[in-house]
Amino acid sequence: MNDMNNVTIDRDSKGQALAVHLDKVTKAYGDLKALDALDLDVKSGQWVSIVGPSGSGKTTCMNLIGCMDRPTSGVVEISGLNLATMNENELTRVRREQIGLVFQKFHLIGHLSALENVMLAQYYHSIPDESEALEALGRVGLASRATHRPSQLSGGEQQRVAIARALINQPPLILADEPTGNLDAANAAAVLDLFSQLHAQGTTLIVVTHDPVVAAQGEREVVLDHGALVRDLSLR
Amino acid sequence: MNRSTHRASNKMRFRLLRASLVRRRSRVLVELLAVAIGASTMFCLATLALDVPSQLEQELRGLGANLLVSPESELDSALLQETQALIPADALVAQAAFRYETIRINSQPYLAVGTDISSATTIKGFWDMDGEWPSRLGEALVGRDVADWIGLRVGQRIILEGADLDHQLPVTVSGIFAAGGNEDALVVLNEADLASLTGRSDVFDVAEYSIALGGDQLSALADHINANVPGVVASPVQRMASSEAQVLAMLRSLLVLVSVIVLTLTVIGISTTMMAVVTERRVEIALRMALGASNKAIQREFILEAVVLGVLGGTLGVVLGFALANLVSQQVFTQSARFNGWFGLVCVVAAMVLAWGASRHPVSRAAAIDPALVLREE
């Protein structure tokens, strides 16, 4: 079993800590290689946008980093933890403690209020604390909508609740899959603004997107095609 | 996990459970009804299965005696009391002693029977009556055959004479009865009236008992009387006892068969409903897993919800089932059904176990899903 309290932090060649380290990662579905010997390092506190056409392996890459899938070969490390040697329970624990997830379709639970949706992540992580959850909703500007259910919120508000849920446990890494895909321009801007705040506070952000405007917000853009990294651009 | 953490987690668990039960009203109602319908049918059948045979037994007892006690020489009130003391009081539905004597009407011999009329009305309650049972001395009941032979009508006065023609008794025909057998050739008199015609009292030829006991128990009682009361011979009316036992056994078998079919349908109904509900909540399950819920935590939460629904649905089912059983009992037997608390408890526990069992498989299947795949499909 991996000891998550005593890990060796991966560092890049300049000695900076790595949030994510992929080494020759391949994910095959039969003969089809969704990822083909992918190498990718993401430094702690970095905002990386992953772009590429449909079928390029973006989602597979997200699922591997998000501990929701296992590679066929290669090494995936999150905050120095090697996922390959972990069982299902350990993967669940890494997901719970290291990662905040934001989805394109928000995925809030319909019969829970905004506050309860945020508290749900606390409940599975450690101790549910209503005041902390309210504070998280306050950070995304929705403290006054805490008792509303998802059906009573706009798309933008729902995505902000999802972001509050992702950040409530203060994970070092936030994975966002097309976070603005279902939002209008104003709400998309509000979400990106929240990501900027999180980035400024040192949270590592990995955002999968089709939208060049969203991709341009990051400090680094990784382009995938046919499961391989074809371009790695520094935007700052 | 310390105590305050534990308390906060339990509070949240209860909050999630309450939100799921209260805010998913229409879905919860469907689940609740599936369980309640099953539980109410089970409880209704269980109540009827308990009540109907005993009520039917009481009804069958109205069809006449099922135990006859006759003397080896003479049957007097002392022997009758001794016999009756051996019969369980709660099983004794009716009893009457009869004395048969020959009398004459218009010099023609007829068979008369003397009895305590108030006792005879219960044990011979199945007689088809034109008029009334005698309500005082000086009234008689005549069988349909006697009425036809002599041309008697209700309210007509006739003179009865003793067999040796030395006593006379004028009586009014209070009623004409039809029993559909040899009894239709009888004249029924109050015991005191018959004594005034024959000059003998407190002597009987047979005592008839209607006892709410099945065939084997009745035979055992007859043996018990024969062994403990010298001078009498007790014998069950075999045809009546075996017919009753057959009817009750058939009824019990029918109820058990129906119960098994209903129970099977209930299990299928609850399983299908639970499966549909869990399938509908696959995305929620996938999301909870993505948030870090373990497979066991998911199963625990959903099964807890199913168990609570089982208890609520089971309780509702017991209330509805008893109301239904009571309605059936009142319509068919004109008696209220008896509420059996133990059966109620068994039904609630059974509903809880069924809900638990029915949700286990779909929940464990749902908890084995790939959350990434489900969330992506959505």
Interface residues (C-beta under 8 A of the other chain):
Chain A: T59 N63 G66 M68 D69 E88 N89 T92 R93 R95 R96 E97 L101 F103 K105 H107 I109 H111 L112 S113 E116 M119 L120 A121 Q122 Y123 Y124 H125 S126 I127 P128 D129 R149 R165
Chain B: S4 T5 A8 S9 K11 M12 R13 R15 L16 A19 S20 R23 R24 V283 E284 L287 R288 M289 A290 L291 G292 A293 S294 N295 A297 D370 P371 A372 L375 R376 E378
